[in-house]
């Protein structure tokens, strides 16, 4: 029965690359999430050559989101990029899927809160929200 299940599942093979240089991105975490119920998905980490493979996926349409641990690249589904969408048929082996990562950096901000306002709850018991606006000015 396990053989029958493996034969009915699809897989995604592809590569993760730097959008600016086209160079492979090793260590990129690629997450496939099915867009319809029942939920399904898989995760893979790209190799030294940027290649990844996510096996054993049921047929359906998936969003691929990519993130790299550290501060070298922006997570594709969190920073203005649309997820890469792929559709898999039963037993399909989708190859050549390319995901691009935009270089980025982490901006570390220290917040002084001497009045402990961030520790106070709202009337409904929620933690307060912190909203910040960061503007980058070009160098003269």
PyMOL CGO cylinders between C-alpha atoms (Angstrom):
from pymol import cmd
from pymol.cgo import CYLINDER

trace = [
    CYLINDER, 0.00, 0.00, 0.00, 2.91, 2.36, 0.62, 0.3, 1, 1, 1, 1, 1, 1,
    CYLINDER, 2.91, 2.36, 0.62, 4.09, 1.88, -2.96, 0.3, 1, 1, 1, 1, 1, 1,
    CYLINDER, 4.09, 1.88, -2.96, 0.64, 2.84, -4.27, 0.3, 1, 1, 1, 1, 1, 1,
    CYLINDER, 0.64, 2.84, -4.27, 0.64, 6.03, -2.17, 0.3, 1, 1, 1, 1, 1, 1,
    CYLINDER, 0.64, 6.03, -2.17, 4.13, 7.01, -3.38, 0.3, 1, 1, 1, 1, 1, 1,
    CYLINDER, 4.13, 7.01, -3.38, 3.12, 6.47, -7.03, 0.3, 1, 1, 1, 1, 1, 1,
    CYLINDER, 3.12, 6.47, -7.03, 0.07, 8.73, -6.66, 0.3, 1, 1, 1, 1, 1, 1,
    CYLINDER, 0.07, 8.73, -6.66, 1.95, 11.69, -5.20, 0.3, 1, 1, 1, 1, 1, 1,
    CYLINDER, 1.95, 11.69, -5.20, 3.66, 14.48, -7.09, 0.3, 1, 1, 1, 1, 1, 1,
    CYLINDER, 3.66, 14.48, -7.09, 6.93, 16.30, -6.51, 0.3, 1, 1, 1, 1, 1, 1,
    CYLINDER, 6.93, 16.30, -6.51, 8.50, 19.67, -7.18, 0.3, 1, 1, 1, 1, 1, 1,
    CYLINDER, 8.50, 19.67, -7.18, 12.13, 20.07, -8.20, 0.3, 1, 1, 1, 1, 1, 1,
    CYLINDER, 12.13, 20.07, -8.20, 13.77, 23.40, -8.78, 0.3, 1, 1, 1, 1, 1, 1,
    CYLINDER, 13.77, 23.40, -8.78, 16.39, 25.89, -7.79, 0.3, 1, 1, 1, 1, 1, 1,
    CYLINDER, 16.39, 25.89, -7.79, 16.74, 28.97, -5.60, 0.3, 1, 1, 1, 1, 1, 1,
    CYLINDER, 16.74, 28.97, -5.60, 18.75, 31.88, -6.98, 0.3, 1, 1, 1, 1, 1, 1,
    CYLINDER, 18.75, 31.88, -6.98, 19.72, 35.45, -6.14, 0.3, 1, 1, 1, 1, 1, 1,
    CYLINDER, 19.72, 35.45, -6.14, 17.45, 37.73, -8.20, 0.3, 1, 1, 1, 1, 1, 1,
    CYLINDER, 17.45, 37.73, -8.20, 20.22, 40.28, -8.78, 0.3, 1, 1, 1, 1, 1, 1,
    CYLINDER, 20.22, 40.28, -8.78, 23.10, 37.98, -9.73, 0.3, 1, 1, 1, 1, 1, 1,
    CYLINDER, 23.10, 37.98, -9.73, 21.40, 34.72, -10.72, 0.3, 1, 1, 1, 1, 1, 1,
    CYLINDER, 21.40, 34.72, -10.72, 23.82, 32.83, -8.48, 0.3, 1, 1, 1, 1, 1, 1,
    CYLINDER, 23.82, 32.83, -8.48, 22.51, 29.78, -6.58, 0.3, 1, 1, 1, 1, 1, 1,
    CYLINDER, 22.51, 29.78, -6.58, 21.38, 30.31, -2.99, 0.3, 1, 1, 1, 1, 1, 1,
    CYLINDER, 21.38, 30.31, -2.99, 22.32, 27.37, -0.74, 0.3, 1, 1, 1, 1, 1, 1,
    CYLINDER, 22.32, 27.37, -0.74, 20.39, 26.83, 2.50, 0.3, 1, 1, 1, 1, 1, 1,
    CYLINDER, 20.39, 26.83, 2.50, 17.16, 28.41, 1.22, 0.3, 1, 1, 1, 1, 1, 1,
    CYLINDER, 17.16, 28.41, 1.22, 14.09, 26.93, 2.93, 0.3, 1, 1, 1, 1, 1, 1,
    CYLINDER, 14.09, 26.93, 2.93, 11.38, 26.31, 0.33, 0.3, 1, 1, 1, 1, 1, 1,
    CYLINDER, 11.38, 26.31, 0.33, 7.86, 25.81, 1.71, 0.3, 1, 1, 1, 1, 1, 1,
    CYLINDER, 7.86, 25.81, 1.71, 5.05, 24.42, -0.45, 0.3, 1, 1, 1, 1, 1, 1,
    CYLINDER, 5.05, 24.42, -0.45, 1.52, 25.03, 0.88, 0.3, 1, 1, 1, 1, 1, 1,
    CYLINDER, 1.52, 25.03, 0.88, -1.59, 23.78, -0.93, 0.3, 1, 1, 1, 1, 1, 1,
    CYLINDER, -1.59, 23.78, -0.93, -4.02, 26.62, -1.60, 0.3, 1, 1, 1, 1, 1, 1,
    CYLINDER, -4.02, 26.62, -1.60, -7.18, 24.52, -1.04, 0.3, 1, 1, 1, 1, 1, 1,
    CYLINDER, -7.18, 24.52, -1.04, -8.42, 22.14, 1.62, 0.3, 1, 1, 1, 1, 1, 1,
    CYLINDER, -8.42, 22.14, 1.62, -7.50, 19.64, 2.79, 0.3, 1, 1, 1, 1, 1, 1,
    CYLINDER, -7.50, 19.64, 2.79, -4.23, 21.27, 3.75, 0.3, 1, 1, 1, 1, 1, 1,
    CYLINDER, -4.23, 21.27, 3.75, -1.06, 19.69, 2.42, 0.3, 1, 1, 1, 1, 1, 1,
    CYLINDER, -1.06, 19.69, 2.42, 2.50, 20.74, 1.87, 0.3, 1, 1, 1, 1, 1, 1,
    CYLINDER, 2.50, 20.74, 1.87, 6.16, 20.07, 2.25, 0.3, 1, 1, 1, 1, 1, 1,
    CYLINDER, 6.16, 20.07, 2.25, 9.48, 21.71, 3.01, 0.3, 1, 1, 1, 1, 1, 1,
    CYLINDER, 9.48, 21.71, 3.01, 12.94, 21.39, 1.49, 0.3, 1, 1, 1, 1, 1, 1,
    CYLINDER, 12.94, 21.39, 1.49, 16.29, 23.11, 1.96, 0.3, 1, 1, 1, 1, 1, 1,
    CYLINDER, 16.29, 23.11, 1.96, 18.31, 23.98, -1.13, 0.3, 1, 1, 1, 1, 1, 1,
    CYLINDER, 18.31, 23.98, -1.13, 21.70, 22.35, -1.60, 0.3, 1, 1, 1, 1, 1, 1,
    CYLINDER, 21.70, 22.35, -1.60, 25.04, 24.01, -2.34, 0.3, 1, 1, 1, 1, 1, 1,
    CYLINDER, 25.04, 24.01, -2.34, 23.97, 24.45, -5.97, 0.3, 1, 1, 1, 1, 1, 1,
    CYLINDER, 23.97, 24.45, -5.97, 20.60, 25.99, -5.02, 0.3, 1, 1, 1, 1, 1, 1,
    CYLINDER, 20.60, 25.99, -5.02, 18.63, 22.88, -6.00, 0.3, 1, 1, 1, 1, 1, 1,
    CYLINDER, 18.63, 22.88, -6.00, 15.70, 21.58, -3.96, 0.3, 1, 1, 1, 1, 1, 1,
    CYLINDER, 15.70, 21.58, -3.96, 13.13, 18.81, -4.15, 0.3, 1, 1, 1, 1, 1, 1,
    CYLINDER, 13.13, 18.81, -4.15, 9.81, 18.49, -2.33, 0.3, 1, 1, 1, 1, 1, 1,
    CYLINDER, 9.81, 18.49, -2.33, 8.44, 14.94, -2.72, 0.3, 1, 1, 1, 1, 1, 1,
    CYLINDER, 8.44, 14.94, -2.72, 5.18, 13.22, -1.78, 0.3, 1, 1, 1, 1, 1, 1,
    CYLINDER, 5.18, 13.22, -1.78, 2.67, 15.99, -2.48, 0.3, 1, 1, 1, 1, 1, 1,
    CYLINDER, 2.67, 15.99, -2.48, -0.95, 15.25, -3.36, 0.3, 1, 1, 1, 1, 1, 1,
    CYLINDER, -0.95, 15.25, -3.36, -2.25, 16.84, -6.57, 0.3, 1, 1, 1, 1, 1, 1,
    CYLINDER, -2.25, 16.84, -6.57, -3.31, 20.48, -6.30, 0.3, 1, 1, 1, 1, 1, 1,
    CYLINDER, -3.31, 20.48, -6.30, -2.14, 24.06, -6.55, 0.3, 1, 1, 1, 1, 1, 1,
    CYLINDER, -2.14, 24.06, -6.55, 0.66, 25.12, -4.21, 0.3, 1, 1, 1, 1, 1, 1,
    CYLINDER, 0.66, 25.12, -4.21, 2.24, 28.40, -3.19, 0.3, 1, 1, 1, 1, 1, 1,
    CYLINDER, 2.24, 28.40, -3.19, 6.01, 28.28, -2.83, 0.3, 1, 1, 1, 1, 1, 1,
    CYLINDER, 6.01, 28.28, -2.83, 7.52, 30.60, -0.24, 0.3, 1, 1, 1, 1, 1, 1,
    CYLINDER, 7.52, 30.60, -0.24, 11.26, 30.87, 0.28, 0.3, 1, 1, 1, 1, 1, 1,
    CYLINDER, 11.26, 30.87, 0.28, 13.33, 32.19, 3.15, 0.3, 1, 1, 1, 1, 1, 1,
    CYLINDER, 13.33, 32.19, 3.15, 16.99, 32.01, 4.05, 0.3, 1, 1, 1, 1, 1, 1,
    CYLINDER, 16.99, 32.01, 4.05, 18.13, 31.90, 7.69, 0.3, 1, 1, 1, 1, 1, 1,
    CYLINDER, 18.13, 31.90, 7.69, 20.10, 35.02, 8.55, 0.3, 1, 1, 1, 1, 1, 1,
    CYLINDER, 20.10, 35.02, 8.55, 19.85, 38.48, 7.10, 0.3, 1, 1, 1, 1, 1, 1,
    CYLINDER, 19.85, 38.48, 7.10, 21.03, 38.05, 3.50, 0.3, 1, 1, 1, 1, 1, 1,
    CYLINDER, 21.03, 38.05, 3.50, 17.66, 37.75, 1.73, 0.3, 1, 1, 1, 1, 1, 1,
    CYLINDER, 17.66, 37.75, 1.73, 14.05, 38.86, 2.10, 0.3, 1, 1, 1, 1, 1, 1,
    CYLINDER, 14.05, 38.86, 2.10, 11.47, 36.11, 2.75, 0.3, 1, 1, 1, 1, 1, 1,
    CYLINDER, 11.47, 36.11, 2.75, 9.51, 35.94, -0.51, 0.3, 1, 1, 1, 1, 1, 1,
    CYLINDER, 9.51, 35.94, -0.51, 5.99, 35.74, 0.94, 0.3, 1, 1, 1, 1, 1, 1,
    CYLINDER, 5.99, 35.74, 0.94, 6.49, 38.37, 3.63, 0.3, 1, 1, 1, 1, 1, 1,
    CYLINDER, 6.49, 38.37, 3.63, 8.16, 41.30, 1.88, 0.3, 1, 1, 1, 1, 1, 1,
    CYLINDER, 8.16, 41.30, 1.88, 6.12, 42.41, -1.09, 0.3, 1, 1, 1, 1, 1, 1,
    CYLINDER, 6.12, 42.41, -1.09, 6.74, 39.43, -3.32, 0.3, 1, 1, 1, 1, 1, 1,
    CYLINDER, 6.74, 39.43, -3.32, 3.95, 37.21, -4.53, 0.3, 1, 1, 1, 1, 1, 1,
    CYLINDER, 3.95, 37.21, -4.53, 4.30, 33.51, -3.85, 0.3, 1, 1, 1, 1, 1, 1,
    CYLINDER, 4.30, 33.51, -3.85, 5.33, 31.34, -6.77, 0.3, 1, 1, 1, 1, 1, 1,
    CYLINDER, 5.33, 31.34, -6.77, 2.26, 29.25, -7.65, 0.3, 1, 1, 1, 1, 1, 1,
    CYLINDER, 2.26, 29.25, -7.65, 2.53, 25.78, -9.18, 0.3, 1, 1, 1, 1, 1, 1,
    CYLINDER, 2.53, 25.78, -9.18, -0.14, 23.23, -10.06, 0.3, 1, 1, 1, 1, 1, 1,
    CYLINDER, -0.14, 23.23, -10.06, 0.57, 19.52, -9.73, 0.3, 1, 1, 1, 1, 1, 1,
    CYLINDER, 0.57, 19.52, -9.73, -1.32, 16.64, -11.31, 0.3, 1, 1, 1, 1, 1, 1,
    CYLINDER, -1.32, 16.64, -11.31, -1.38, 13.18, -9.72, 0.3, 1, 1, 1, 1, 1, 1,
    CYLINDER, -1.38, 13.18, -9.72, 2.05, 11.51, -9.99, 0.3, 1, 1, 1, 1, 1, 1,
    CYLINDER, 2.05, 11.51, -9.99, 3.56, 14.56, -11.75, 0.3, 1, 1, 1, 1, 1, 1,
    CYLINDER, 3.56, 14.56, -11.75, 7.25, 15.33, -11.30, 0.3, 1, 1, 1, 1, 1, 1,
    CYLINDER, 7.25, 15.33, -11.30, 7.44, 19.08, -11.86, 0.3, 1, 1, 1, 1, 1, 1,
    CYLINDER, 7.44, 19.08, -11.86, 11.00, 20.12, -12.72, 0.3, 1, 1, 1, 1, 1, 1,
    CYLINDER, 11.00, 20.12, -12.72, 12.67, 23.41, -13.50, 0.3, 1, 1, 1, 1, 1, 1,
    CYLINDER, 12.67, 23.41, -13.50, 10.81, 25.49, -10.93, 0.3, 1, 1, 1, 1, 1, 1,
    CYLINDER, 10.81, 25.49, -10.93, 12.80, 28.63, -10.20, 0.3, 1, 1, 1, 1, 1, 1,
    CYLINDER, 12.80, 28.63, -10.20, 12.42, 30.78, -7.13, 0.3, 1, 1, 1, 1, 1, 1,
    CYLINDER, 12.42, 30.78, -7.13, 14.23, 34.12, -6.84, 0.3, 1, 1, 1, 1, 1, 1,
    CYLINDER, 14.23, 34.12, -6.84, 15.35, 35.80, -3.65, 0.3, 1, 1, 1, 1, 1, 1,
    CYLINDER, 15.35, 35.80, -3.65, 15.93, 39.53, -3.29, 0.3, 1, 1, 1, 1, 1, 1,
    CYLINDER, 15.93, 39.53, -3.29, 18.96, 40.60, -1.26, 0.3, 1, 1, 1, 1, 1, 1,
    CYLINDER, 18.96, 40.60, -1.26, 18.04, 42.35, 1.96, 0.3, 1, 1, 1, 1, 1, 1,
    CYLINDER, 18.04, 42.35, 1.96, 19.22, 43.26, 5.44, 0.3, 1, 1, 1, 1, 1, 1,
    CYLINDER, 19.22, 43.26, 5.44, 17.82, 43.30, 8.93, 0.3, 1, 1, 1, 1, 1, 1,
    CYLINDER, 17.82, 43.30, 8.93, 17.46, 46.69, 10.55, 0.3, 1, 1, 1, 1, 1, 1,
    CYLINDER, 17.46, 46.69, 10.55, 17.87, 46.34, 14.30, 0.3, 1, 1, 1, 1, 1, 1,
    CYLINDER, 17.87, 46.34, 14.30, 15.97, 48.90, 16.37, 0.3, 1, 1, 1, 1, 1, 1,
    CYLINDER, 15.97, 48.90, 16.37, 16.15, 49.40, 20.12, 0.3, 1, 1, 1, 1, 1, 1,
    CYLINDER, 16.15, 49.40, 20.12, 12.97, 50.66, 21.79, 0.3, 1, 1, 1, 1, 1, 1,
    CYLINDER, 12.97, 50.66, 21.79, 13.18, 52.37, 25.17, 0.3, 1, 1, 1, 1, 1, 1,
    CYLINDER, 13.18, 52.37, 25.17, 9.91, 51.94, 27.10, 0.3, 1, 1, 1, 1, 1, 1,
    CYLINDER, 9.91, 51.94, 27.10, 10.48, 53.47, 30.56, 0.3, 1, 1, 1, 1, 1, 1,
    CYLINDER, 10.48, 53.47, 30.56, 6.72, 53.69, 31.19, 0.3, 1, 1, 1, 1, 1, 1,
    CYLINDER, 6.72, 53.69, 31.19, 6.32, 49.96, 30.39, 0.3, 1, 1, 1, 1, 1, 1,
    CYLINDER, 6.32, 49.96, 30.39, 3.56, 50.80, 27.90, 0.3, 1, 1, 1, 1, 1, 1,
    CYLINDER, 3.56, 50.80, 27.90, 4.27, 47.66, 25.88, 0.3, 1, 1, 1, 1, 1, 1,
    CYLINDER, 4.27, 47.66, 25.88, 3.44, 45.52, 28.94, 0.3, 1, 1, 1, 1, 1, 1,
    CYLINDER, 3.44, 45.52, 28.94, -0.04, 47.02, 29.35, 0.3, 1, 1, 1, 1, 1, 1,
    CYLINDER, -0.04, 47.02, 29.35, -3.06, 45.22, 27.90, 0.3, 1, 1, 1, 1, 1, 1,
    CYLINDER, -3.06, 45.22, 27.90, -5.96, 46.79, 26.06, 0.3, 1, 1, 1, 1, 1, 1,
    CYLINDER, -5.96, 46.79, 26.06, -9.48, 46.77, 27.55, 0.3, 1, 1, 1, 1, 1, 1,
    CYLINDER, -9.48, 46.77, 27.55, -10.11, 43.49, 25.71, 0.3, 1, 1, 1, 1, 1, 1,
    CYLINDER, -10.11, 43.49, 25.71, -6.93, 41.95, 27.11, 0.3, 1, 1, 1, 1, 1, 1,
    CYLINDER, -6.93, 41.95, 27.11, -4.77, 42.17, 23.99, 0.3, 1, 1, 1, 1, 1, 1,
    CYLINDER, -4.77, 42.17, 23.99, -1.13, 43.20, 23.90, 0.3, 1, 1, 1, 1, 1, 1,
    CYLINDER, -1.13, 43.20, 23.90, -0.57, 46.64, 22.37, 0.3, 1, 1, 1, 1, 1, 1,
    CYLINDER, -0.57, 46.64, 22.37, 0.54, 47.00, 18.76, 0.3, 1, 1, 1, 1, 1, 1,
    CYLINDER, 0.54, 47.00, 18.76, 3.67, 48.82, 17.80, 0.3, 1, 1, 1, 1, 1, 1,
    CYLINDER, 3.67, 48.82, 17.80, 3.62, 50.66, 14.48, 0.3, 1, 1, 1, 1, 1, 1,
    CYLINDER, 3.62, 50.66, 14.48, 6.80, 52.08, 13.00, 0.3, 1, 1, 1, 1, 1, 1,
    CYLINDER, 6.80, 52.08, 13.00, 7.62, 53.91, 9.82, 0.3, 1, 1, 1, 1, 1, 1,
    CYLINDER, 7.62, 53.91, 9.82, 11.12, 53.52, 8.41, 0.3, 1, 1, 1, 1, 1, 1,
    CYLINDER, 11.12, 53.52, 8.41, 12.11, 55.77, 5.53, 0.3, 1, 1, 1, 1, 1, 1,
    CYLINDER, 12.11, 55.77, 5.53, 15.32, 55.38, 3.64, 0.3, 1, 1, 1, 1, 1, 1,
    CYLINDER, 15.32, 55.38, 3.64, 16.83, 58.51, 2.16, 0.3, 1, 1, 1, 1, 1, 1,
    CYLINDER, 16.83, 58.51, 2.16, 19.25, 58.23, -0.76, 0.3, 1, 1, 1, 1, 1, 1,
    CYLINDER, 19.25, 58.23, -0.76, 22.78, 59.36, -0.06, 0.3, 1, 1, 1, 1, 1, 1,
    CYLINDER, 22.78, 59.36, -0.06, 23.60, 62.85, -1.41, 0.3, 1, 1, 1, 1, 1, 1,
]
cmd.load_cgo(trace, "trace")
